[in-house]
Amino acid sequence: MKKALKSVAAVLMCICLAAGALSLTGCGKKQDEAPVLENCSIIHEPEFGGIYITNTIEEFNALGFEYGDSINITFSNGYELTGLPYYNGYYTKNGDALLVAYPGYDYIKAAINNGDDLWEVAGLAETDTAAITLGEKGAFSDIQKARDIHYTDERTDYKSDEIFANFRAIDVTGIKKNFLYRSASPCDNQHNRASFTDSLMKAAGVEFILNLSDNDEKIEGYMSKEDFASPYFKTLYEGGNVKPIALNMNFASDEFKEKIADGFAAMIKSEGPCLIHCTEGKDRTGFVCMLLEALAGVSYDEIAEDYMITYANYYNITQTSDPERYTTIVDSVLNPMIQSMTGDENANVKTADLSYYAENFLKDAGMTGEQIAALKEMISPQ
């Protein structure tokens, strides 16, 4: 997919250069005026639901746009978005739109954070184009600064294989010891962590994997690559002990709920231990593990502490090392996940009966009472 996108980018850049990149008839910047991008092709990004605007991050920033700016987007079909934040990460609240230059993306992307697919909301077609103008310089710079965190893909930058792979048992009150594990992907090696996760899950005796990020086609693609070095994953996959559910990021959608229910229905047929992962083991994994913890009656404080281990692993953010960022992440990332799980905008996530809401979430997702009871029995201490 990346090769295809890069090929499209090369063609588009040639077209833009031929037309005059600084003119108003192609992708470019107005001379001596505020930055502007016009007549740029768009590509649907269906996995998370969004719109790639075919300017690379570097090209877009070179025009004069900066992280934390407010921007406006107008599509050729007439659909408009005004006053959007431009970030290098998904720093908006769930359901809010943004323009994002996420590390590793080939292009800038317009999306609704953990919400509906913006492509469908905007009613776009492949023949449509996009134009971007500056709204207000630095309008969201305070949030950008607070949430601008990055990790490296070099093993030597981390103290252990476990920290590098974000691999750990879910060690909280109410969950069976050394039974549920969470991690970065053991099959998708885009962050150089797959082989480490593979070795760690083998040593832990993992017998079932709930893969939140992939489908069978993607997994087969990983295994066909020359750098694939996860033999234990391959054994489990070929033995029918990997359940890929290709989960999106729209926590409130019916599809999201139904896929989780499908994954849990497969998991309760296994004997475990079980590994839950997405790509980084952070967001989708964070939601699913929070849901299981809530179902098991784990307290809000323990759920938050377990979730934030991921940020300690990747970014060295702890309550001690960086209390301001720690609190911001809990408030703006974890708490909206829990709020979405409750389905009750008035619920106080810190004091609510989360087990009640978790059970209702799974019932709404399509799980039977018997399946939910089996799941609770499976993960609870004997």
C-alpha positions in Angstrom: 0.0 0.0 0.0 2.8 2.4 0.9 4.6 1.7 -2.4 1.4 2.4 -4.3 0.8 5.7 -2.3 4.4 6.8 -2.9 4.0 6.2 -6.6 0.8 8.3 -6.7 2.7 11.0 -4.7 5.5 11.0 -7.3 3.1 11.4 -10.2 1.2 14.2 -8.4 4.3 16.0 -7.6 5.4 15.9 -11.2 2.0 17.3 -12.2 2.2 20.0 -9.6 5.7 21.0 -10.7 4.7 21.0 -14.3 1.8 23.3 -13.6 3.9 25.6 -11.4 3.9 24.6 -7.7 3.6 28.3 -6.7 0.6 29.0 -8.7 -3.0 28.8 -7.7 -3.8 26.0 -10.3 -1.9 23.2 -8.5 -0.6 22.0 -5.1 1.5 24.9 -3.8 2.0 28.1 -1.9 1.0 31.6 -2.6 4.1 33.7 -2.9 4.5 36.4 -0.2 1.2 35.4 1.4 -0.2 32.9 3.9 0.4 29.3 3.0 -2.2 27.6 0.9 -2.6 24.2 -0.8 -5.0 23.9 -3.7 -6.3 21.2 -6.1 -4.6 18.3 -4.4 -5.8 14.8 -5.0 -7.2 12.7 -2.1 -7.1 9.1 -1.2 -9.5 7.2 1.0 -7.9 5.6 4.1 -10.5 3.1 5.3 -8.7 1.3 8.1 -9.1 4.2 10.6 -11.4 6.2 8.5 -10.0 9.3 6.9 -8.7 11.2 3.9 -5.1 11.3 2.7 -4.4 14.6 1.1 -1.5 13.8 -1.3 1.1 16.2 0.1 3.9 14.6 2.2 4.3 15.9 5.7 7.6 17.5 4.8 6.2 19.2 1.7 3.2 20.5 3.6 5.2 21.9 6.4 7.6 23.5 3.9 4.7 25.6 2.7 4.6 27.4 6.1 2.0 25.4 8.0 3.1 24.5 11.5 1.8 22.1 14.2 -0.7 23.8 16.4 -2.1 26.0 13.6 -5.8 26.3 12.8 -6.6 25.4 9.2 -9.5 25.3 6.9 -10.2 22.5 4.3 -12.5 22.8 1.3 -13.2 19.8 -0.9 -14.2 20.2 -4.5 -17.6 18.7 -3.8 -18.3 21.7 -1.6 -17.8 20.1 1.8 -15.9 22.3 4.2 -14.1 22.0 7.5 -13.1 25.2 9.3 -11.0 25.9 12.4 -9.4 22.4 12.5 -6.3 21.9 14.5 -3.2 20.7 12.7 -1.3 18.3 14.9 1.4 15.6 14.5 -0.7 13.2 16.5 -4.4 12.4 17.4 -4.7 15.0 20.1 -8.4 16.0 19.7 -11.3 14.6 21.7 -13.1 11.6 20.3 -15.5 12.7 17.5 -13.6 15.9 16.7 -12.0 16.4 13.3 -8.3 17.3 12.7 -5.6 17.4 10.2 -2.8 15.1 11.3 0.8 14.5 10.2 1.3 11.3 12.1 4.9 9.9 12.1 5.2 7.2 9.5 2.2 8.5 7.4 3.1 9.1 3.7 0.7 12.1 3.6 -1.1 14.6 5.8 -4.5 13.2 6.7 -7.9 14.7 7.6 -9.9 12.6 9.9 -12.4 12.4 12.7 -10.6 11.2 15.8 -12.1 7.8 16.9 -15.3 8.7 15.0 -17.1 8.2 11.7 -15.2 7.8 8.5 -14.7 11.4 7.3 -14.6 10.3 3.7 -18.1 9.0 4.0 -19.3 11.9 6.1 -18.0 14.3 3.5 -19.5 12.3 0.6 -16.2 12.2 -1.3 -15.2 10.4 -4.5 -11.7 9.6 -5.8 -12.1 12.4 -8.4 -12.5 15.1 -5.7 -9.7 17.4 -4.7 -8.8 19.3 -1.5 -7.7 22.9 -0.7 -6.2 23.9 2.6 -5.8 27.5 3.9 -4.4 28.8 7.2 -7.0 29.8 9.8 -5.1 31.1 12.8 -1.4 30.8 13.4 -0.7 28.8 16.6 -4.3 28.6 17.7 -3.7 25.1 19.2 0.0 25.4 20.1 -0.6 24.7 23.8 -2.2 21.3 23.2 0.4 20.5 20.5 3.2 21.1 23.0 1.6 19.1 25.8 0.9 16.0 23.6 3.9 16.1 21.2 5.6 12.9 22.2 7.5 10.4 20.1 9.4 7.0 20.5 12.1 5.4 18.6 12.3 2.0 16.9 15.8 1.2 18.1 16.1 -1.6 20.7 19.2 0.0 22.2 17.1 3.0 23.4 15.2 0.8 25.8 16.2 -0.9 29.0 14.7 -4.3 28.2 13.0 -6.4 25.5 9.8 -6.2 27.5 9.8 -2.4 27.5 10.7 -2.2 23.8 7.9 -4.6 22.8 5.5 -3.0 25.3 4.9 -6.5 26.4 3.5 -7.3 29.9 1.0 -9.3 31.8 -2.1 -7.4 32.9 -1.2 -7.5 36.6 -4.3 -6.0 38.3 -6.6 -7.0 41.1 -9.4 -9.2 39.6 -7.4 -10.6 36.6 -5.9 -14.0 36.7 -2.1 -13.8 37.1 0.0 -14.4 34.0 -3.1 -15.1 31.9 -3.8 -12.0 29.9 -0.9 -10.3 28.1 -0.7 -7.1 26.0 1.9 -5.9 23.6 3.0 -4.4 20.3 2.4 -6.6 17.2 4.2 -9.9 17.0 3.7 -10.1 13.2 3.7 -6.5 11.8 7.3 -5.5 11.9 7.0 -1.9 10.8 8.3 -0.8 14.2 11.0 -3.5 14.5 9.3 -5.1 17.5 7.7 -8.2 16.1 10.5 -10.7 16.7 10.9 -9.4 20.3 7.2 -9.8 21.0 7.3 -13.2 19.4 10.0 -14.5 21.7 8.4 -13.0 24.8 5.0 -14.4 24.1 6.5 -17.8 23.5 8.4 -17.7 26.8 5.1 -16.6 28.6 3.3 -19.7 27.1 0.8 -17.7 25.1 -1.6 -20.1 23.3 -4.1 -17.7 21.8 -3.8 -14.3 20.2 -6.5 -11.7 19.7 -5.1 -9.5 16.9 -6.9 -6.2 16.9 -5.2 -4.6 13.9 -5.1 -7.1 11.1 -7.1 -9.4 8.8 -5.9 -12.6 7.3 -4.7 -10.9 4.1 -2.5 -8.5 6.0 -1.1 -11.3 8.2 -0.3 -13.4 5.1 1.5 -10.4 3.7 3.6 -10.0 6.8 4.6 -13.6 6.8 5.7 -13.4 3.1 8.2 -10.6 3.8 11.9 -11.3 3.9 12.2 -9.7 7.4 9.5 -11.9 9.0 11.1 -13.4 12.0 8.2 -14.5 14.2 8.1 -18.3 14.0 6.0 -18.8 17.2 3.3 -16.5 15.8 3.3 -18.4 12.6 2.8 -21.7 14.5 -0.1 -20.3 16.4 -1.6 -18.7 13.3 -1.4 -21.9 11.2 -2.9 -23.8 14.1 -6.0 -21.6 14.2 -5.1 -19.9 17.4 -4.9 -16.3 16.2 -8.2 -14.3 15.8 -7.7 -11.2 13.6 -10.6 -8.8 13.9 -9.2 -5.7 12.0 -10.6 -3.3 14.6 -11.2 0.4 13.6 -10.7 3.3 16.0 -14.4 4.4 16.3 -15.1 3.2 19.8 -18.7 4.2 19.6 -19.5 2.4 16.3 -21.6 -0.8 16.1 -18.9 -2.3 13.9 -16.3 -1.7 16.7 -18.5 -3.4 19.3 -19.4 -6.3 17.1 -15.8 -7.1 16.2 -14.8 -7.1 19.9 -17.7 -9.4 20.6 -16.5 -11.7 17.8 -13.0 -11.7 19.2 -14.1 -12.5 22.7 -16.3 -15.3 21.5 -13.2 -16.9 19.9 -11.1 -16.2 23.0 -13.4 -18.0 25.4 -13.0 -21.2 23.3 -9.3 -21.2 24.0 -7.6 -22.3 27.2 -5.1 -19.4 27.2 -2.9 -17.7 28.2 -4.0 -15.0 25.8 -2.2 -12.1 24.1 -4.1 -9.0 23.0 -2.3 -6.6 20.6 -2.7 -4.1 17.8 0.2 -2.3 16.2 1.7 -0.5 19.1 -0.3 -2.1 21.9 -1.6 1.3 22.9 -5.0 2.6 21.7 -7.1 -0.3 20.4 -5.3 -2.6 22.9 -5.8 -0.1 25.6 -9.5 0.0 25.0 -10.0 -3.8 24.9 -7.9 -4.3 28.0 -9.7 -1.6 29.8 -13.0 -3.3 28.8 -11.8 -6.6 30.2 -10.5 -5.0 33.4 -13.8 -3.1 33.9 -15.7 -6.4 33.3 -13.6 -8.0 36.0 -14.4 -5.3 38.5 -10.9 -3.6 38.4 -10.9 -0.1 39.9 -10.6 3.0 37.9 -7.2 3.8 39.5 -5.8 0.4 38.6 -7.1 0.6 35.0 -5.4 4.0 34.6 -2.1 2.7 36.1 -2.0 -0.2 33.8 -2.9 1.9 30.7 -0.2 4.4 31.5 2.5 1.7 31.6 2.5 2.0 27.9 3.4 5.6 28.0 6.2 4.8 30.5 7.5 2.2 28.1 7.3 4.3 24.9 7.9 7.8 26.2 9.1 7.6 29.8 6.1 9.5 31.0 5.1 8.7 34.6 3.4 10.5 37.4 6.9 11.3 38.8 8.8 12.1 35.6 6.2 14.2 33.8 3.1 14.7 35.9 1.5 17.3 33.7 1.7 15.2 30.6 0.6 12.1 32.5 -2.5 13.9 33.7 -3.2 15.3 30.3 -3.0 11.8 28.6 -5.3 10.2 31.2 -7.8 13.0 30.9 -7.8 13.3 27.1 -7.1 9.8 26.0 -8.1 7.2 28.6 -11.1 8.9 30.1 -12.8 9.4 26.7 -12.3 5.7 26.0 -14.0 4.8 29.3 -16.8 7.3 28.7 -17.4 5.7 25.3 -17.6 2.3 26.9 -20.2 3.5 29.3 -22.3 5.0 26.5 -23.5 7.6 29.2 -22.2 11.1 28.7 -23.1 11.9 32.3 -21.3 9.0 33.9 -18.4 9.9 36.2 -15.7 7.5 34.9 -13.8 7.6 38.2 -16.7 6.6 40.4 -19.1 4.7 38.2 -19.7 1.0 38.4 -17.5 0.1 35.4 -18.3 -3.6 35.5 -22.0 -2.7 35.0 -21.2 -0.6 31.9 -18.7 -3.2 30.5 -21.4 -5.9 30.7 -23.9 -3.7 29.0 -21.4 -2.8 26.3 -20.8 -6.5 25.5 -24.6 -7.2 25.5 -25.1 -4.4 23.1 -22.2 -5.8 21.0 -24.1 -9.1 20.6 -22.6 -11.3 23.3 -25.0 -13.6 25.2 -25.3 -13.7 28.9 -23.6 -17.2 28.8 -20.7 -15.9 26.8 -20.1 -12.9 29.1 -20.2 -15.2 32.1 -17.7 -17.5 30.5 -15.4 -14.6 29.7 -15.6 -13.4 33.3 -14.8 -16.8 34.6 -12.0 -17.2 32.1 -10.1 -14.1 33.2 -10.9 -14.1 36.9 -8.6 -15.6 39.6 -9.7 -19.1 40.6 
